[in-house]
Amino acid sequence: MARTGRDTGAISVKGLLKFSLIVFLFCLIFLVMDVRHRMAGYQAVHGHGIQGTATVTRCQSHPFGRFCTGHFTSADGRVNRSGIRVNGAMASLGRERHGARPATPMDHPVDYPAVLASAKADEVWTVDGDPWLRPSMAQVSALVPVSIPVLVAWGLVRGGPRSRRQRLERARLIRSHRHEVARLREIRRGRIS
């Protein structure tokens, strides 16, 4: 019969490393998916999407920020989508109202030139304001756990040998200085001519 130790509730180094690795991987996957999402928006706005007009009808809040929804109609009239998320509308509405946040139901619908990535996409991107460049609180929060190990690894790889080299040079300098001081003492005592 094997004896098992009592669980004291203390966090072990192994458990902390496992938890940190899980958080790191989760945040890294989230950031990769978010970058792909933003690249799709960038490519749609710069010539690979369906041009049209987004009519913003409502703005809402969620735990990580605010977003707007509305209706999209393509320039040729072939694609019509209702209840679609409009990326970049919050910034445009804020500029129009001089920084004031829009009311959550809208006072009146507002039209913006927008682009749909594909006919089956579930969100549109406004042409003005570069909405793919504005990080949300979720992206910034996910970037912190990913950046810390990357910066530490970069510091070890990039700064490690240089700092080791500097420490070795400093040790050699101290050793040669001590050797020189000892040689001068011997000369003063008359043991070395």
C-alpha positions in Angstrom: 0.0 0.0 0.0 1.5 3.3 -1.1 1.4 6.2 1.3 0.2 9.5 0.0 1.1 12.9 1.6 -1.5 15.3 2.8 -2.5 18.1 0.6 -1.5 21.2 2.5 -3.0 23.6 -0.2 0.4 25.0 -1.0 1.3 25.7 -4.6 4.2 23.7 -5.8 6.7 25.0 -8.4 5.6 22.3 -10.8 1.9 23.2 -10.4 2.7 26.9 -10.9 4.7 26.1 -14.1 1.9 24.0 -15.4 -0.7 26.8 -14.7 1.6 29.4 -16.3 2.1 27.3 -19.4 -1.7 26.9 -19.8 -2.2 30.6 -19.4 0.6 31.3 -21.9 -0.8 28.9 -24.5 -4.4 30.2 -24.1 -3.3 33.8 -24.5 -1.0 32.9 -27.4 -3.8 31.1 -29.2 -6.2 34.0 -28.6 -3.7 36.5 -29.9 -3.0 34.4 -33.1 -6.7 34.1 -33.8 -7.2 37.9 -33.1 -4.4 38.8 -35.5 -5.9 36.6 -38.2 -9.2 38.3 -37.6 -7.7 41.8 -37.8 -5.7 40.8 -41.0 -9.0 39.7 -42.6 -10.5 43.1 -41.8 -7.4 44.9 -43.2 -7.5 42.8 -46.4 -11.2 43.4 -46.8 -10.8 47.2 -46.5 -7.8 47.2 -48.9 -9.5 45.7 -51.9 -10.5 42.1 -51.1 -13.9 42.7 -49.7 -17.5 43.6 -50.7 -17.9 47.4 -50.7 -21.1 48.9 -49.3 -22.8 50.9 -46.6 -23.3 50.0 -42.9 -26.2 51.5 -41.2 -25.5 51.5 -37.4 -28.7 51.1 -35.5 -27.6 50.1 -32.0 -24.5 50.1 -29.7 -24.1 47.8 -26.8 -21.7 47.1 -23.9 -20.1 43.9 -22.9 -17.4 43.1 -20.3 -14.5 44.0 -22.6 -15.9 47.1 -24.2 -18.6 48.4 -26.5 -19.6 47.5 -30.0 -22.2 48.5 -32.6 -24.6 46.5 -34.8 -26.6 47.4 -37.8 -27.5 46.6 -41.4 -25.1 46.2 -44.3 -26.0 46.7 -48.0 -23.5 46.1 -50.7 -22.9 48.8 -53.3 -24.4 46.6 -56.1 -27.4 45.7 -53.8 -26.7 41.9 -54.0 -25.7 41.4 -50.4 -28.0 42.5 -47.5 -27.2 41.5 -43.9 -29.2 42.6 -40.8 -28.0 42.5 -37.2 -24.4 42.4 -38.2 -21.5 43.8 -36.0 -19.9 46.9 -37.3 -16.2 47.2 -36.4 -14.9 50.8 -36.2 -18.3 52.4 -35.7 -17.7 53.3 -32.1 -14.6 55.4 -32.9 -16.4 57.1 -35.8 -19.5 57.9 -33.6 -17.1 59.2 -30.9 -15.4 61.5 -33.4 -18.8 62.8 -34.7 -20.0 63.5 -31.2 -16.6 65.0 -30.1 -15.6 62.2 -27.8 -19.1 61.6 -26.3 -20.1 57.9 -26.3 -23.3 57.1 -28.2 -26.5 56.3 -26.4 -27.4 52.6 -26.3 -30.2 52.6 -28.3 -29.2 55.0 -31.0 -31.0 58.3 -31.4 -31.1 57.8 -35.2 -29.3 55.4 -37.5 -26.0 56.5 -38.9 -24.5 55.4 -42.3 -20.8 54.6 -42.9 -18.9 53.3 -45.9 -18.0 49.7 -44.9 -16.6 46.5 -46.3 -17.7 42.9 -45.8 -14.9 40.3 -46.0 -17.2 37.8 -47.7 -20.8 37.2 -48.3 -21.1 34.9 -45.3 -19.1 37.1 -42.9 -20.7 38.0 -39.6 -19.1 41.5 -39.3 -18.3 44.5 -41.4 -15.3 46.9 -41.1 -15.7 50.6 -41.6 -13.4 52.1 -44.2 -12.5 55.1 -42.1 -10.5 55.0 -38.9 -8.5 51.8 -39.2 -10.5 49.7 -36.8 -8.1 46.7 -37.0 -5.3 48.8 -35.4 -7.2 49.6 -32.1 -6.5 47.0 -29.5 -9.2 46.2 -27.0 -8.6 45.5 -23.3 -8.8 41.8 -24.0 -5.9 42.0 -26.5 -3.8 44.0 -24.1 -4.6 41.6 -21.2 -3.6 38.6 -23.4 -0.4 40.3 -24.5 1.0 40.6 -21.0 1.3 36.8 -20.2 2.7 36.2 -23.7 5.2 39.1 -23.7 6.8 38.3 -20.3 8.3 34.9 -21.2 9.2 36.1 -24.7 11.1 39.1 -23.2 12.8 36.9 -20.6 13.9 34.4 -23.3 15.1 37.3 -25.5 17.0 38.8 -22.7 18.7 35.5 -22.0 19.5 34.8 -25.6 20.4 38.3 -26.6 21.7 39.8 -23.4 23.0 36.7 -21.8 26.4 36.2 -23.6 27.1 39.9 -23.6 26.5 40.3 -19.9 28.5 37.1 -19.2 31.3 38.5 -21.4 31.2 41.8 -19.4 31.4 40.0 -16.1 34.4 38.0 -17.3 36.1 41.1 -18.5 35.4 42.8 -15.2 36.8 39.8 -13.3 40.0 39.8 -15.5 40.4 43.5 -14.9 40.1 43.0 -11.1 42.5 40.1 -11.2 45.1 42.0 -13.3 44.7 45.0 -11.0 45.3 42.8 -7.9 48.3 41.2 -9.7 49.8 44.6 -10.5 49.2 45.9 -6.9 50.9 42.7 -5.6 53.9 43.2 -8.0 54.3 46.9 -6.9 54.4 45.8 -3.2 57.1 43.3 -4.0 59.1 46.0 -5.8 58.8 48.3 -2.8 59.9 45.6 -0.5 62.9 45.1 -2.7 62.2 41.5 -3.5 61.8 42.1 -7.2 64.1 44.5 -9.1 
